[in-house]
Amino acid sequence: MPTMQLEVMKMREEQSKKPSQQKSKNPKKPWFWPLVYAGFSVAFVGMIWGYNVYVSDDSAEESEWTDASNPDKVAIETNAKAESMKYPFKEAMLDNVEIVQHYYDLEADEATREKSLLVFDQTYVASTGVSLTMNNEPFEVVAALSGKVEAVNVDPFLGDEIVISHANGMQTKYRSVAGILVKAGDEVEQGQALGTAAENEWNPTAGIHLQFEVLENGVLVNPESLLAF
């Protein structure tokens, strides 16, 4: 074999034993892309968390500002949580007001149950509240608890009605009321005047009276178990 060919073969063998330049310049890094993805994930989660914190703080500040802008509402709600229900008339009238019809309670004595029935169109109907009268004369009707007026229902037959919701979850209804002084959406304080007791066609035998009802979590309850001064 010629000397030239031997030298070429020798050079090729030496060249094959040397590491590739390209490989040395671009070594494989299996951890590189996972690390990049993990970095992007951490950054994304951080952005979401920061946004939620910002929105929550902003909402809390807005809520505080809204409540602070209406101090009357805050005071009424705070007072209502600590209030005990009172009669829906002024305390000075206590000796003159009487109950002409009681709430129909199955556990009450016979005389009370008898006085809890209304007669309409020759039919007995159980009373769902108490009917209060003052010698068949008009008297001022007041809020038994602080709260918000949910509705004012005008009904010449049953008698005009005021519905008030309270912070303790209760609701009071004042029916057979004339000259109503409040409207839906009004915030009222305990003892605030609502109107005047009147007559209605549904219960004419009671004369001028107030039909007062109490609901607890949407269920009618006996007002006499709650009323006091």
Order of alpha helices (4+ residues) and beta strands (2+ residues): alpha-alpha-alpha-alpha-beta-alpha-beta-beta-beta-beta-beta-beta-beta-beta-beta-beta-beta-beta
